[in-house]
Amino acid sequence: MRFELSSSRYHSVLLILAVFMASMVMATLSMHFLLRMIGIALVLIGGLYLFCQSKHHICLQYERDGSWCLIKDEVEYEGVLRGESIVTSFVSILRFNVGQSVQSCVIFSDALEKEVYRQLLVILRMG
């Protein structure tokens, strides 16, 4: 079964909230004004970088033998789901053994249609 992930509003909102909170922390630090502005600028640039990095095309494919194919920007990774993956009705954090490395995939529930996300949860909990 194939799961095509779309961009998640939950992810975008959480990222914007984290950047905003980090900017507020930088603004309230007791240091020279110029250093605070540089810190805020670095936080905003880092947040923009993370936001742009999150726009990858990601696809998961469950194989009949229990393995997974993780496709990120047209690059395929064959892997096995690790036991420490976390699966909830709101977000799933999947960790895969891919060769000698580990790949992670964070999936918010709104990245898939409701029924498709439910099917993914069933496969993950059964496997």
VENURJO-V155072 format. One record per helix or strand of 2 or more residues. SS is the DSSP state (hx for helix, st for strand). FROM is the first residue (numbers start at 1). TO is the last residue. Records with the same first field share a line. If there is no record, write none. Layout:
# VENURJO-V155072
SS->FROM-TO, FROM-TO
This chain:
# VENURJO-V155072
st->2-5, 58-62, 68-72, 75-81, 86-87, 91-98, 101-108
hx->9-28, 33-53, 109-111, 114-126
